[in-house]
Amino acid sequence: MSTINIEQFQKIVEFNIDNDIKRAILGLGPSGIGKSAVIKQITEKKKIGFIDLRLLLYTETDLKGIPFPNKEESRTCWLPNDILPDEERDGERGILLIEELTSAPKRVQAAAYQLIQDRKLGEYNLPEGWFIVALGNREDDNGVFVQMPSPLANRFEIHNIGYDLEVWKRNFAYKYKINPLVISYLNFKPSALHNFIPDSNTMIFASPRTWHAVSDILNTDNLDMDSDILRYKIEGNVGEIECNSFLQFCKLKDDLISVDDIISGMEVEIPVEHDRIYLLIGSVISKLSEIRDLNMDTVNSEFIDKFINAINFFLKLKPEFTVLALKDLVSLNKNLVKRLFIEELDNDEILDFIFDNDYIFD
């Protein structure tokens, strides 16, 4: 099965919603890569309802409802559980997200058969405008895994989801103001984005989810880089080895040239060490992060000067670093950055570089 990234998975789910395709979708992938978050983002973007059903927390009876006799006591009826979408309460359209499907016991999985295939469960009928998306881990993700029966698996459109640093930065990191030290470190060491090792005994590993937690810690500005508490908190999220590597990387910022000097157009000496260059790129991009909320009507001459000076600095780096810096800048606001390149940058060197690397704006 092909592996897709989280952005492609989002488009696959949106395709079903936009075209009113009711076949349920199952996304399989490692923990912490944003599978659940992207489904919530879809419902917020489309302003539709959202119900999060974590199968591992429920029994077969919880799903089917409580049995009771009808008035004539001639047959058994089922009183539906209030956990399922209700059109009056939750809206006419929405996504029912079934979490941890591959971790649930087989009897609970079996109880979901009818809901997934027939959009009903006992006396309950899923509202017509609702869609079903299920998520789970794969067998080699080392989580709780219960093999799905083939009849259940066959009821889904199934996709294998992997992690992608560029997609994470573009769709999440810059949008949610992930600390620039985290982004710089992951640019320097992309393998640290998700370093889970199957069959390992460790409970702690780095993932997009845990780097988000590290970012929240750093964004408080309440701890210095030499604080034992800071080290323990970061270690508790990404593990001891990754924590030590990250903190060593962060300490390099004290020796960096001034980012303010760069964006003001001063001549500066470019570092030789790659880790310092990654850190410097991240710091410059962070200084320009206000571009996310700008358009051509709100951008001012002061910002344009900063933008041009930053681009001129990026062009002095080795090509691979220039491409990285420009791609990250484009991730902040592709349309505005492209217009600024076209309308404000009158520099043959820049235009030649963009011509040779036009994929940056894809």
Secondary structure per residue as TSV (DSSP state, phi and psi in degrees):
chain	resnum	aa	ss	phi	psi
A	1	M	-	360.0	136.0
A	2	S	-	-66.1	148.9
A	3	T	E	-101.4	129.2
A	4	I	E	-112.0	162.8
A	5	N	-	-93.0	174.0
A	6	I	H	-67.3	-30.1
A	7	E	H	-67.0	-41.5
A	8	Q	H	-66.3	-37.5
A	9	F	H	-62.9	-41.2
A	10	Q	H	-58.6	-45.0
A	11	K	H	-66.0	-33.4
A	12	I	H	-65.3	-44.5
A	13	V	H	-66.3	-42.8
A	14	E	H	-64.4	-32.8
A	15	F	H	-59.0	-45.1
A	16	N	H	-62.7	-42.1
A	17	I	H	-66.7	-45.8
A	18	D	H	-67.0	-27.3
A	19	N	T	-109.5	10.8
A	20	D	T	54.8	42.6
A	21	I	-	-93.5	119.9
A	22	K	-	-93.9	-2.3
A	23	R	-	-61.8	131.1
A	24	A	-	-67.7	147.6
A	25	I	E	-114.4	136.3
A	26	L	E	-118.2	121.3
A	27	G	E	-107.2	122.4
A	28	L	E	-111.7	133.5
A	29	G	-	-177.5	169.8
A	30	P	-	-66.5	160.9
A	31	S	T	-67.6	146.6
A	32	G	T	83.4	11.2
A	33	I	S	-97.4	0.6
A	34	G	S	99.1	20.9
A	35	K	H	-62.1	-49.8
A	36	S	H	-67.2	-41.4
A	37	A	H	-61.4	-38.4
A	38	V	H	-70.4	-31.5
A	39	I	H	-68.0	-41.7
A	40	K	H	-62.2	-39.9
A	41	Q	H	-63.1	-37.3
A	42	I	H	-61.5	-45.1
A	43	T	H	-66.9	-35.5
A	44	E	H	-69.0	-41.3
A	45	K	H	-62.9	-42.4
A	46	K	H	-93.2	-1.2
A	47	K	T	55.3	52.0
A	48	I	-	-123.3	170.0
A	49	G	E	-71.2	164.4
A	50	F	E	-149.4	125.1
A	51	I	E	-125.4	127.5
A	52	D	E	-106.0	110.3
A	53	L	E	-111.3	108.2
A	54	R	E	-93.3	100.8
A	55	L	G	-58.3	-32.0
A	56	L	G	-62.5	-20.0
A	57	L	G	-91.4	-4.4
A	58	Y	-	-118.7	157.2
A	59	T	-	-101.4	174.1
A	60	E	H	-59.5	-40.4
A	61	T	H	-67.2	-36.2
A	62	D	H	-57.7	-39.6
A	63	L	H	-76.0	-47.7
A	64	K	H	-75.4	-25.9
A	65	G	-	101.4	177.3
A	66	I	E	-90.7	128.3
A	67	P	E	-74.9	141.7
A	68	F	E	-151.6	153.7
A	69	P	E	-78.2	150.4
A	70	N	-	-74.9	177.7
A	71	K	T	-58.2	-37.5
A	72	E	T	-83.9	-3.4
A	73	E	S	53.8	36.1
A	74	S	S	-102.1	-14.8
A	75	R	S	-155.4	165.0
A	76	T	E	-93.5	132.8
A	77	C	E	-109.7	167.1
A	78	W	E	-123.8	126.7
A	79	L	E	-87.4	109.3
A	80	P	-	-62.6	146.3
A	81	N	-	-74.6	146.1
A	82	D	T	-76.3	3.4
A	83	I	T	-77.2	-17.6
A	84	L	S	-89.2	157.1
A	85	P	-	-58.0	137.2
A	86	D	-	-120.7	124.2
A	87	E	H	-59.8	-40.6
A	88	E	H	-68.2	-38.8
A	89	R	H	-84.5	-40.9
A	90	D	H	-107.3	-4.3
A	91	G	-	103.9	161.6
A	92	E	S	-72.5	-28.7
A	93	R	E	-127.3	149.9
A	94	G	E	175.3	-177.1
A	95	I	E	-120.1	125.8
A	96	L	E	-91.7	110.1
A	97	L	E	-95.2	115.2
A	98	I	E	-97.4	104.8
A	99	E	E	-88.4	153.9
A	100	E	-	58.6	35.5
A	101	L	G	-59.6	-41.6
A	102	T	G	-78.8	-2.4
A	103	S	G	-102.6	-13.7
A	104	A	S	-75.5	149.0
A	105	P	-	-58.5	155.1
A	106	K	H	-60.6	-33.7
A	107	R	H	-66.4	-35.1
A	108	V	H	-73.4	-40.7
A	109	Q	H	-58.3	-43.1
A	110	A	H	-63.9	-33.9
A	111	A	H	-66.2	-23.2
A	112	A	T	-84.1	-10.2
A	113	Y	H	-47.9	-57.4
A	114	Q	H	-65.0	-39.8
A	115	L	H	-62.3	-41.5
A	116	I	H	-74.3	-42.4
A	117	Q	H	-83.2	-48.1
A	118	D	H	-103.5	-2.8
A	119	R	S	59.9	33.0
A	120	K	E	-149.2	161.3
A	121	L	E	-150.6	104.1
A	122	G	T	62.7	-122.1
A	123	E	T	-83.3	-7.7
A	124	Y	E	-91.9	140.0
A	125	N	E	-122.7	128.1
A	126	L	-	-66.9	131.4
A	127	P	-	-52.2	143.6
A	128	E	T	-56.8	-35.0
A	129	G	E	-87.3	10.8
A	130	W	E	-102.2	147.8
A	131	F	E	-119.5	149.9
A	132	I	E	-108.5	125.8
A	133	V	E	-126.1	129.9
A	134	A	E	-115.4	148.9
A	135	L	E	-130.6	153.2
A	136	G	E	-169.2	170.5
A	137	N	-	-93.2	160.0
A	138	R	-	-87.2	166.5
A	139	E	G	-61.3	-36.6
A	140	D	G	-88.2	11.4
A	141	D	G	-86.9	-0.7
A	142	N	T	66.8	18.6
A	143	G	S	-96.0	-172.8
A	144	V	-	-67.4	124.1
A	145	F	-	-136.0	126.6
A	146	V	-	-121.1	119.7
A	147	Q	-	-57.8	126.2
A	148	M	-	-73.9	138.2
A	149	P	-	-61.4	145.5
A	150	S	H	-56.1	-40.3
A	151	P	H	-59.9	-34.6
A	152	L	H	-72.5	-45.9
A	153	A	H	-58.8	-35.9
A	154	N	T	-70.6	-11.3
A	155	R	T	-85.8	-3.6
A	156	F	S	-113.1	154.4
A	157	E	E	-90.2	116.2
A	158	I	E	-107.9	136.9
A	159	H	E	-134.3	138.0
A	160	N	E	-95.1	120.2
A	161	I	E	-108.8	129.4
A	162	G	-	-111.6	-176.5
A	163	Y	-	-109.4	150.5
A	164	D	-	-146.0	117.8
A	165	L	H	-61.0	-44.7
A	166	E	H	-62.2	-42.6
A	167	V	H	-66.1	-41.8
A	168	W	H	-61.5	-43.6
A	169	K	I	-64.2	-47.0
A	170	R	I	-67.8	-43.4
A	171	N	I	-96.5	-14.0
A	172	F	I	-132.4	-56.9
A	173	A	I	-58.4	-49.9
A	174	Y	T	-74.1	-33.6
A	175	K	T	-64.1	-38.9
A	176	Y	T	-104.5	19.0
A	177	K	T	55.3	48.4
A	178	I	-	-62.2	136.6
A	179	N	-	-53.1	133.8
A	180	P	H	-60.4	-25.3
A	181	L	H	-65.6	-37.9
A	182	V	H	-66.4	-46.9
A	183	I	H	-63.0	-43.5
A	184	S	H	-60.9	-42.3
A	185	Y	H	-64.7	-41.0
A	186	L	H	-72.4	-29.3
A	187	N	H	-62.7	-40.5
A	188	F	H	-70.5	-37.7
A	189	K	-	-134.1	77.0
A	190	P	G	-57.8	-29.3
A	191	S	G	-65.1	-16.1
A	192	A	G	-79.6	-8.6
A	193	L	G	-60.2	-41.2
A	194	H	S	-148.8	102.9
A	195	N	-	-113.0	25.6
A	196	F	-	-63.0	134.9
A	197	I	-	-113.7	114.3
A	198	P	T	-55.3	145.9
A	199	D	T	71.0	5.4
A	200	S	-	-81.0	160.4
A	201	N	-	-94.7	-4.7
A	202	T	-	-73.3	142.5
A	203	M	S	-90.3	-16.4
A	204	I	-	-113.1	128.7
A	205	F	-	-150.0	157.1
A	206	A	-	-78.7	141.4
A	207	S	-	-154.9	166.8
A	208	P	H	-52.1	-37.2
A	209	R	H	-64.2	-43.4
A	210	T	H	-75.6	-30.1
A	211	W	H	-68.2	-32.0
A	212	H	H	-62.0	-41.2
A	213	A	H	-64.0	-41.5
A	214	V	H	-62.2	-41.8
A	215	S	H	-59.1	-43.8
A	216	D	H	-60.1	-38.1
A	217	I	H	-64.5	-47.1
A	218	L	H	-67.2	-34.6
A	219	N	T	-70.2	-11.3
A	220	T	T	-73.1	-25.6
A	221	D	-	58.6	22.3
A	222	N	-	-97.7	-4.5
A	223	L	S	-131.1	140.1
A	224	D	-	-87.9	162.8
A	225	M	T	-66.5	-14.2
A	226	D	T	-98.7	4.8
A	227	S	-	-72.3	132.8
A	228	D	H	-63.4	-37.7
A	229	I	H	-63.5	-41.8
A	230	L	H	-60.2	-45.8
A	231	R	H	-62.1	-44.0
A	232	Y	H	-63.8	-40.0
A	233	K	H	-67.9	-42.0
A	234	I	H	-66.8	-42.4
A	235	E	H	-60.6	-36.1
A	236	G	H	-69.0	-13.9
A	237	N	H	-103.0	-39.8
A	238	V	H	-119.9	-0.2
A	239	G	-	94.5	160.2
A	240	E	H	-64.9	-47.4
A	241	I	H	-63.7	-47.9
A	242	E	H	-67.1	-35.7
A	243	C	H	-61.5	-48.4
A	244	N	H	-62.1	-41.9
A	245	S	H	-64.3	-43.0
A	246	F	H	-64.6	-44.5
A	247	L	H	-65.9	-37.8
A	248	Q	H	-62.6	-40.4
A	249	F	H	-63.0	-44.5
A	250	C	H	-63.2	-33.4
A	251	K	G	-67.5	-16.5
A	252	L	G	-66.9	-20.9
A	253	K	G	-63.4	-24.3
A	254	D	G	-67.9	-22.0
A	255	D	G	-100.7	4.6
A	256	L	S	-76.4	152.9
A	257	I	-	-67.5	161.3
A	258	S	-	-69.9	125.5
A	259	V	H	-66.7	-34.2
A	260	D	H	-62.2	-34.9
A	261	D	H	-64.7	-38.6
A	262	I	H	-65.1	-49.7
A	263	I	H	-78.0	-9.7
A	264	S	T	-91.7	-4.6
A	265	G	T	94.4	9.4
A	266	M	-	-73.4	150.6
A	267	E	-	-73.5	128.2
A	268	V	-	-130.3	157.9
A	269	E	-	-87.0	126.1
A	270	I	-	-81.4	130.0
A	271	P	-	-60.9	155.0
A	272	V	S	-91.5	-38.6
A	273	E	S	-69.4	135.2
A	274	H	H	-64.3	-39.6
A	275	D	H	-62.0	-37.3
A	276	R	H	-68.9	-34.7
A	277	I	H	-66.5	-44.0
A	278	Y	H	-59.1	-43.4
A	279	L	H	-65.8	-38.5
A	280	L	H	-67.4	-43.0
A	281	I	H	-58.7	-47.3
A	282	G	H	-60.5	-37.2
A	283	S	H	-69.6	-39.6
A	284	V	H	-66.7	-45.5
A	285	I	H	-59.7	-40.3
A	286	S	H	-61.1	-39.2
A	287	K	H	-64.5	-26.9
A	288	L	T	-97.8	8.6
A	289	S	G	-64.4	-17.2
A	290	E	G	-62.5	-15.5
A	291	I	G	-61.9	-21.7
A	292	R	G	-55.7	-38.0
A	293	D	G	-102.6	13.6
A	294	L	-	-106.1	156.6
A	295	N	-	-136.4	179.1
A	296	M	T	-64.2	-19.8
A	297	D	T	-81.4	-22.5
A	298	T	T	-108.3	-13.8
A	299	V	-	-71.4	136.6
A	300	N	-	-111.8	170.9
A	301	S	H	-64.3	-32.6
A	302	E	H	-63.7	-43.6
A	303	F	H	-68.1	-39.6
A	304	I	H	-58.7	-40.0
A	305	D	H	-62.6	-43.2
A	306	K	H	-61.6	-45.1
A	307	F	H	-59.0	-48.5
A	308	I	H	-64.0	-42.1
A	309	N	H	-64.6	-38.7
A	310	A	H	-65.0	-43.2
A	311	I	H	-62.0	-43.7
A	312	N	H	-61.0	-36.4
A	313	F	H	-68.5	-44.7
A	314	F	H	-59.1	-35.3
A	315	L	T	-69.3	-16.5
A	316	K	T	-83.0	-11.0
A	317	L	S	-81.4	170.0
A	318	K	-	-62.8	149.2
A	319	P	H	-50.9	-39.6
A	320	E	H	-65.6	-32.4
A	321	F	H	-76.5	-36.0
A	322	T	H	-61.4	-45.9
A	323	V	H	-60.9	-45.2
A	324	L	H	-57.9	-47.5
A	325	A	H	-63.4	-44.9
A	326	L	H	-68.9	-36.7
A	327	K	H	-63.8	-39.6
A	328	D	H	-68.1	-37.4
A	329	L	H	-65.4	-41.6
A	330	V	H	-63.1	-34.3
A	331	S	H	-60.7	-28.2
A	332	L	H	-70.9	-41.2
A	333	N	-	-167.6	84.4
A	334	K	H	-59.0	-47.0
A	335	N	H	-63.3	-44.2
A	336	L	H	-69.2	-43.1
A	337	V	H	-60.4	-41.9
A	338	K	H	-63.2	-42.2
A	339	R	H	-66.8	-38.1
A	340	L	H	-64.9	-38.7
A	341	F	H	-60.9	-44.2
A	342	I	H	-73.1	-42.8
A	343	E	H	-95.6	-24.4
A	344	E	H	-112.9	-19.9
A	345	L	-	-100.2	104.3
A	346	D	-	-105.2	74.4
A	347	N	-	-144.0	115.8
A	348	D	H	-59.7	-35.8
A	349	E	H	-64.0	-42.8
A	350	I	H	-66.0	-46.2
A	351	L	H	-62.7	-38.9
A	352	D	H	-64.4	-41.4
A	353	F	H	-64.1	-44.9
A	354	I	H	-65.4	-38.0
A	355	F	H	-60.7	-40.1
A	356	D	H	-77.7	-19.1
A	357	N	T	-130.5	44.2
A	358	D	G	-66.2	-14.3
A	359	Y	G	-63.5	-17.0
A	360	I	G	-57.0	-31.9
A	361	F	G	-93.4	5.2
A	362	D	-	-68.0	360.0
